[in-house]
Structures are given as C-alpha cells and as structure tokens.
Amino acid sequence: MSQSALKRFSVSLGVLLALVVVAAGCGGSSGGGGATIALLLPENETPRYESDDRPDFEKAVEEECEDCEVLYSNAGGDAAKQQSQAEAALTQGVDVIVVDPMDSKSAAAIAEKAKAQNVPVLSYDRLIENGEVDAYVSFDNKKVGELQAETLAKKLKEDGSASGPIIMINGDPADPNAALFKEGAHNGFETAGVQIAKEYDTPGWSAENAQREAQQAITALGSNGFAGIYAANDDTGGGAIAAMKGAGINPSEKPVTGQDATVAGLQRILAGQQYMTVYKEIEPEAAISAEIAIALAEGEGVPQGKITEEVDNGKVKVPSVLLKPIAVTKDNVKSTVVADGFVSASELCTGPYKQACKEAGIS
C-alpha cells in the first residue's frame, strides 16, 4: 500500500472509530443510537402535566442524552387508555417506562408486563401499588397535607377561629397521593385542634365536583357554620371558592387552601380569594426522573446517591426520591414561584390582577 493510500486508510479508520464512540455515548437496547424512554402522564385537566412535567422531562433527557428519544403519551384521565399506551410503548421496544399512573392499583399491570419484557419502570409523582417498580420520584406527600393544615390552622388562629370548624375537600379517592395528602392534613388539624364539620373525597380532582361538595356543606352548615375550607389542590380550591361566591360568602373571609401553584390559584391568592397553595418544584422532579430513567435504560441501575428512602408499595420496597414541598401565601409568591421562574410575572399580572401584583411587589 502506498504511503498516501495508507494515510487515507488511517484517516478513514479514525473517523469510523469516532462515529462508533459517539453512537455508543448514550446507548440503549433499542439499537440505532440512544435509549428510548416512554413517558406516560395521567391526564390533561390539571395544567402542570402539559405545561411543566412533559417539557421539563423532555428537556432534561435531551441535556443528559441528546441521542435518547422520549415517546410521550397522555391518558386523558382514562386508566384503560394508559394501559393501552404502555402496551404500545412496549411493542415499540422502549428501554424504560416512566409512568405517572392514572390509577395506581390497575397500573400494577403495566409494571408486570414491563417486567416480563425486562423493561424497568419508574413511577413518577404517584406510586404504582403492588407492582414491580424499579424507582419512584415524587414529593413527601404527607408533608404536603401537613403544610396545608399547618398554614390554614395558623390563619384560623389569627382570625380568632382556632378550632374552626372547617369543610374538608380532599382529592380523588383513586389517587394514592390524595390519601397521603389527606392523612397529613388530618395529622396537622388534629395537632392544631381544628375541628372538621364536613368532609368529602372528590372524584377526578374536578372543580365541578368540589363546587358541588362545598355547596352541600354550606347548605348543611349555613354561611356562619364554618371558618375555612381545606381543599387538596388549586382546582378543588377554585370549586370551593365558586360555591362560597354562589352562597353570597366573601371568600376573603374564609381561608381556602390549595396545591400545585397554578396560575389561577396564584391569582386568587394575590387577589385575596384563596389563602395558600403548595409549590412543588416540578423541574427538579422531572430532571431527577430523567437521570434515573436514562440510567435504568442503560442497565446501570438506580443511582444510589439520589435515593432518599425506600417506599413500600405493597409488593416491593421501591428506591425513592422524595422532594420537599413549599407553602405559598401572598407574602412569598414573589420569592418562590416567580423567583424560580415557575410562573412569570406576565402570566400572573393580567387584567384585574395587575394591581394585586403591584401590591405584592411583582411586576
């Protein structure tokens, strides 16, 4: 071989080796580049899933592994549809499934089918019950309920109604997180000596169901028969506030809780209609989930340095990352959700809320 031909061969070999290294950089078992990750979210009525969870997760995956692919599906509130979406993902040969279960009990079938095909499962935000789950990333959900109860109890005491009573509007009975919020809230109210006059579980977390429940409670108790309302999230809080307005009650006089730091909930807080919400930092939740999902897809197992505890799902003890929630009132909207970029001033300070934003130092 001539010297020039040898030189060309060496260059070609070097290029080929470089391409092999790049292709292997984020390797998965699906072939042809990086791992394929199925992201299955439960519904789109709650704004966070489309506005935060999905884009935050996809961004984190891209930053960690630019050759990885995310196959996204939303169940639209239908547990059977989520089952079908999981089966379709497995048929497409995904390397890992990240699922926020619409129904935590029936989602065990998703985990079992994945296990049968040696595909790891990360349970996101809600824990799959009684199934083979490799990892779980969420928040300390009992703490969420405790924060809601402690913050409401403190406000009731300031208002001269330390013992309440209150109306309690819990979340969806099919959601295990709702049970944890409820448990934490009951613990907080019991510690503070707050009495519960009426209590409801709210199917689907819907504002309409919450409004109907609050209307029933107000009819039974009368306008002066309760001092505040525990609502498990901002949607149910909005329903409870609508019921109070319909009964001729000024919501600023009856503190209402919430959760998720939605734009609508934060606007009600700034306007004095809702007292508090709970801010859960979705970006780090999604980022940690993406990191663990990539590791599982590449056969590396769960990064032990990320694990905060193990959570028993009824079948296995699941390595878990539980993040800390933050209570938000009008006093710290600016220093929490706005400062973090979770919600922008331009989103909050629209129309009738411009003055409320100005008063809270948000512009």
C-alpha positions as CSV (number, residue, x, y, z in Angstrom):
1,M,0.0,0.0,0.0
2,S,1.4,3.4,-1.0
3,Q,2.1,6.0,1.7
4,S,-0.8,8.2,0.5
5,A,-3.2,5.3,0.5
6,L,-2.1,4.3,4.0
7,K,-2.6,7.8,5.2
8,R,-6.2,7.8,3.7
9,F,-6.9,4.5,5.3
10,S,-5.7,5.8,8.7
11,V,-7.9,8.9,8.5
12,S,-11.0,6.8,7.4
13,L,-10.4,4.4,10.3
14,G,-10.1,7.3,12.8
15,V,-13.4,8.8,11.5
16,L,-15.1,5.4,11.8
17,L,-13.9,4.9,15.4
18,A,-15.1,8.4,16.3
19,L,-18.5,7.7,14.9
20,V,-18.7,4.4,16.9
21,V,-17.8,6.3,20.1
22,V,-20.4,9.0,19.5
23,A,-23.1,6.4,18.7
24,A,-22.3,4.5,21.9
25,G,-22.3,7.6,24.1
26,C,-25.9,7.2,25.1
27,G,-26.5,3.6,24.1
28,G,-29.7,1.8,24.8
29,S,-31.0,-1.7,23.9
30,S,-33.4,-0.4,21.2
31,G,-30.5,0.0,18.7
32,G,-29.6,2.9,16.5
33,G,-28.4,5.4,19.0
34,G,-29.7,6.4,22.4
35,A,-32.2,4.8,24.7
36,T,-36.0,5.2,24.0
37,I,-37.9,6.3,27.0
38,A,-41.7,6.1,27.3
39,L,-43.3,9.0,29.3
40,L,-46.9,8.2,30.3
41,L,-48.8,11.0,32.1
42,P,-52.2,10.6,33.5
43,E,-54.5,13.5,32.4
44,N,-54.5,17.0,31.0
45,E,-57.2,18.7,33.1
46,T,-54.5,19.6,35.7
47,P,-52.4,22.2,33.8
48,R,-49.0,21.1,35.2
49,Y,-48.7,17.9,33.1
50,E,-48.6,19.6,29.7
51,S,-47.1,23.0,30.8
52,D,-44.4,21.7,33.2
53,D,-43.9,17.9,33.6
54,R,-43.7,17.0,29.9
55,P,-41.4,19.8,28.7
56,D,-39.2,19.7,31.8
57,F,-38.7,15.9,31.4
58,E,-38.0,16.1,27.7
59,K,-35.6,19.0,28.2
60,A,-33.8,17.1,31.0
61,V,-33.5,14.0,28.8
62,E,-32.1,16.0,25.9
63,E,-29.5,17.6,28.2
64,E,-28.4,14.3,29.7
65,C,-28.5,12.2,26.5
66,E,-29.0,14.1,23.2
67,D,-29.4,10.8,21.3
68,C,-32.2,9.5,23.6
69,E,-35.8,9.6,22.4
70,V,-38.9,10.3,24.5
71,L,-42.1,8.7,23.4
72,Y,-44.9,10.7,25.1
73,S,-48.5,9.8,25.8
74,N,-51.2,11.3,27.9
75,A,-54.1,9.1,29.2
76,G,-56.6,12.0,29.3
77,G,-57.9,10.7,32.6
78,D,-58.6,7.2,31.3
79,A,-56.8,4.3,33.1
80,A,-57.6,1.8,30.4
81,K,-56.2,4.1,27.8
82,Q,-53.0,4.4,29.8
83,Q,-52.7,0.6,29.8
84,S,-53.0,0.6,26.0
85,Q,-50.4,3.3,25.7
86,A,-48.0,1.3,27.9
87,E,-48.6,-1.8,25.8
88,A,-47.9,0.2,22.6
89,A,-44.7,1.5,24.1
90,L,-43.5,-2.0,24.9
91,T,-44.4,-3.1,21.4
92,Q,-42.3,-0.3,20.0
93,G,-39.3,-1.6,22.1
94,V,-38.8,1.1,24.6
95,D,-35.9,0.7,27.1
96,V,-37.7,2.1,30.1
97,I,-41.2,3.3,31.1
98,V,-41.7,6.4,33.2
99,V,-45.4,6.4,34.3
100,D,-47.5,8.7,36.4
101,P,-50.4,6.3,36.9
102,M,-53.9,7.4,36.3
103,D,-55.0,4.6,38.6
104,S,-52.2,3.3,40.9
105,K,-53.8,0.0,41.5
106,S,-54.6,-1.0,37.9
107,A,-51.2,0.4,36.8
108,A,-49.6,-2.6,38.5
109,A,-50.4,-4.5,35.3
110,I,-48.2,-2.0,33.4
111,A,-45.3,-2.8,35.7
112,E,-45.8,-6.5,35.5
113,K,-46.0,-6.5,31.6
114,A,-42.8,-4.4,31.5
115,K,-41.1,-6.7,34.0
116,A,-42.0,-9.7,31.8
117,Q,-40.1,-8.0,29.0
118,N,-37.2,-6.9,31.2
119,V,-38.1,-3.2,30.8
120,P,-37.6,-1.2,34.0
121,V,-40.3,1.1,35.3
122,L,-40.0,4.4,37.1
123,S,-43.1,5.5,39.0
124,Y,-43.4,9.3,38.6
125,D,-45.2,11.6,41.0
126,R,-47.7,8.8,42.0
127,L,-46.6,5.4,43.3
128,I,-47.8,2.3,41.4
129,E,-49.2,-0.1,44.1
130,N,-48.5,-3.8,44.3
131,G,-46.3,-3.9,41.2
132,E,-42.6,-4.4,40.2
133,V,-41.4,-0.9,40.3
134,D,-37.7,0.0,40.0
135,A,-37.8,3.6,41.2
136,Y,-40.1,6.2,42.4
137,V,-39.7,10.0,42.3
138,S,-42.2,12.3,43.9
139,F,-42.7,14.7,46.9
140,D,-43.2,14.0,50.6
141,N,-47.0,13.9,50.1
142,K,-47.8,13.5,53.8
143,K,-45.8,16.7,54.3
144,V,-47.9,18.4,51.6
145,G,-51.0,17.7,53.7
146,E,-49.3,18.8,56.9
147,L,-48.2,22.1,55.3
148,Q,-51.7,22.8,54.1
149,A,-53.2,22.0,57.6
150,E,-50.5,23.9,59.5
151,T,-50.8,27.0,57.3
152,L,-54.6,27.0,57.4
153,A,-54.6,26.4,61.2
154,K,-52.3,29.4,61.7
155,K,-54.6,31.6,59.7
156,L,-57.7,30.4,61.6
157,K,-56.0,31.2,64.9
158,E,-55.1,34.7,63.6
159,D,-58.7,35.2,62.6
160,G,-60.0,34.2,66.1
161,S,-61.3,30.8,65.0
162,A,-58.5,28.5,66.1
163,S,-60.8,25.4,66.4
164,G,-62.6,26.0,63.1
165,P,-64.7,24.2,62.2
166,I,-63.7,23.7,58.6
167,I,-65.0,21.9,55.5
168,M,-62.6,19.4,54.1
169,I,-62.5,18.8,50.3
170,N,-60.0,16.0,49.6
171,G,-58.7,14.7,46.3
172,D,-59.6,11.8,44.1
173,P,-60.1,8.6,46.2
174,A,-58.4,6.6,43.4
175,D,-55.2,8.6,43.7
176,P,-52.8,7.3,46.4
177,N,-51.3,10.7,46.7
178,A,-54.7,12.1,47.7
179,A,-54.8,9.6,50.5
180,L,-51.3,10.8,51.7
181,F,-52.4,14.5,51.5
182,K,-55.5,13.6,53.5
183,E,-53.5,11.7,56.1
184,G,-51.0,14.5,56.5
185,A,-53.8,17.1,56.7
186,H,-55.7,15.1,59.4
187,N,-52.5,14.9,61.4
188,G,-52.0,18.6,61.2
189,F,-55.5,19.5,62.1
190,E,-55.6,17.1,65.0
191,T,-52.3,18.6,66.3
192,A,-53.8,22.1,66.0
193,G,-57.2,21.2,67.5
194,V,-59.1,22.2,64.3
195,Q,-62.5,20.5,64.0
196,I,-63.8,19.1,60.7
197,A,-67.5,19.8,60.2
198,K,-67.9,18.2,56.8
199,E,-65.5,16.1,54.7
200,Y,-65.6,14.8,51.1
201,D,-63.4,12.9,48.6
202,T,-63.5,14.5,45.2
203,P,-63.7,12.1,42.2
204,G,-61.3,13.2,39.4
205,W,-60.0,16.1,41.3
206,S,-62.5,18.2,39.4
207,A,-63.5,21.7,40.2
208,E,-67.1,20.9,39.4
209,N,-67.3,18.0,41.9
210,A,-65.6,20.2,44.5
211,Q,-68.0,23.0,44.0
212,R,-71.0,20.6,44.4
213,E,-69.5,19.2,47.6
214,A,-68.8,22.6,49.0
215,Q,-72.4,23.7,48.2
216,Q,-73.8,20.7,50.0
217,A,-71.6,21.5,53.1
218,I,-72.6,25.2,53.1
219,T,-76.3,24.3,52.8
220,A,-76.0,21.9,55.8
221,L,-73.8,24.2,57.9
222,G,-75.0,27.7,56.9
223,S,-72.8,30.6,56.0
224,N,-71.6,31.0,59.6
225,G,-71.2,27.4,60.3
226,F,-67.6,27.1,59.1
227,A,-64.5,29.1,59.4
228,G,-62.5,27.9,56.3
229,I,-62.1,25.2,53.7
230,Y,-59.3,22.7,53.3
231,A,-59.0,22.0,49.5
232,A,-56.5,19.5,48.4
233,N,-55.4,21.3,45.3
234,D,-56.0,24.6,43.4
235,D,-58.7,23.1,41.1
236,T,-60.8,21.9,44.1
237,G,-60.0,25.2,45.9
238,G,-61.4,27.0,42.9
239,G,-64.6,24.9,43.1
240,A,-64.9,25.6,46.8
241,I,-64.5,29.4,46.3
242,A,-67.1,29.3,43.5
243,A,-69.5,27.6,45.9
244,M,-68.9,30.3,48.5
245,K,-69.5,33.1,46.0
246,G,-72.7,31.4,44.9
247,A,-73.8,31.4,48.5
248,G,-73.1,35.1,48.9
249,I,-70.0,34.5,51.1
250,N,-66.9,36.6,50.6
251,P,-64.1,34.1,50.1
252,S,-61.5,36.5,51.6
253,E,-63.3,36.0,54.9
254,K,-63.0,32.1,54.8
255,P,-59.4,31.0,54.1
256,V,-59.0,28.2,51.5
257,T,-56.0,26.0,50.8
258,G,-54.7,24.6,47.5
259,Q,-51.8,22.8,45.8
260,D,-49.8,22.9,42.6
261,A,-49.2,26.7,42.4
262,T,-51.4,27.0,39.2
263,V,-51.7,30.4,37.6
264,A,-55.4,30.5,38.5
265,G,-54.6,29.6,42.1
266,L,-51.8,32.1,42.5
267,Q,-54.0,34.8,41.0
268,R,-56.7,34.0,43.6
269,I,-54.1,34.2,46.3
270,L,-52.9,37.6,45.1
271,A,-56.5,38.8,44.9
272,G,-57.2,37.6,48.5
273,Q,-59.7,34.9,47.5
274,Q,-57.5,31.9,48.2
275,Y,-55.2,31.8,51.2
276,M,-52.4,29.4,50.2
277,T,-51.2,26.8,47.8
278,V,-48.3,24.3,47.8
279,Y,-45.5,24.7,45.4
280,K,-43.8,21.5,44.2
281,E,-40.7,22.2,42.2
282,I,-41.5,20.1,39.1
283,E,-38.3,20.9,37.2
284,P,-36.0,19.1,39.7
285,E,-38.6,16.3,40.0
286,A,-38.5,15.8,36.2
287,A,-34.7,16.2,36.0
288,I,-34.0,13.6,38.6
289,S,-36.6,11.3,36.9
290,A,-34.9,11.7,33.6
291,E,-31.4,11.0,35.1
292,I,-32.7,7.8,36.7
293,A,-34.7,6.7,33.6
294,I,-31.6,7.0,31.4
295,A,-29.5,5.0,33.9
296,L,-32.2,2.3,34.1
297,A,-32.4,2.2,30.3
298,E,-28.7,1.7,30.0
299,G,-28.7,-1.1,32.5
300,E,-26.8,0.9,35.2
301,G,-29.5,0.6,37.9
302,V,-30.8,3.4,40.1
303,P,-28.1,6.0,41.1
304,Q,-27.9,5.3,44.9
305,G,-26.7,8.8,45.6
306,K,-30.1,10.2,44.6
307,I,-32.2,7.9,46.9
308,T,-33.7,9.5,50.0
309,E,-35.6,6.4,51.3
310,E,-37.4,3.2,50.3
311,V,-41.2,3.2,50.0
312,D,-43.2,0.0,50.3
313,N,-45.8,-0.2,47.5
314,G,-47.3,-3.4,48.8
315,K,-45.1,-5.7,46.8
316,V,-41.6,-4.4,46.9
317,K,-39.6,-1.7,48.7
318,V,-39.0,0.9,46.0
319,P,-35.9,3.0,45.9
320,S,-37.4,6.5,46.1
321,V,-36.5,10.2,45.8
322,L,-39.0,12.4,47.8
323,L,-38.6,16.1,47.4
324,K,-39.7,18.8,49.8
325,P,-42.9,20.9,49.1
326,I,-43.2,24.6,49.9
327,A,-46.2,26.5,51.4
328,V,-47.0,29.7,49.4
329,T,-49.1,32.6,50.6
330,K,-49.4,36.1,49.2
331,D,-46.3,37.1,51.2
332,N,-43.9,34.8,49.3
333,V,-45.4,34.4,45.8
334,K,-42.7,36.6,44.5
335,S,-39.8,34.9,46.4
336,T,-40.8,31.4,45.5
337,V,-42.7,30.6,42.3
338,V,-41.9,33.9,40.5
339,A,-38.2,34.0,41.6
340,D,-37.8,30.3,40.4
341,G,-39.3,31.1,37.1
342,F,-42.1,28.5,37.6
343,V,-44.6,31.2,36.8
344,S,-43.8,34.5,35.1
345,A,-45.0,37.9,36.1
346,S,-46.5,38.4,32.7
347,E,-48.7,35.2,33.3
348,L,-49.8,36.3,36.7
349,C,-50.3,40.0,36.3
350,T,-53.0,40.2,33.7
351,G,-56.1,42.4,33.6
352,P,-57.8,42.5,37.1
353,Y,-54.6,41.1,38.8
354,K,-52.2,43.9,37.8
355,Q,-52.9,45.9,40.9
356,A,-52.7,42.8,43.2
357,C,-49.3,42.0,41.6
358,K,-48.1,45.6,42.2
359,E,-49.1,45.3,45.9
360,A,-47.2,42.1,46.2
361,G,-44.1,43.7,44.5
362,I,-44.4,41.6,41.3
363,S,-44.0,43.4,38.0
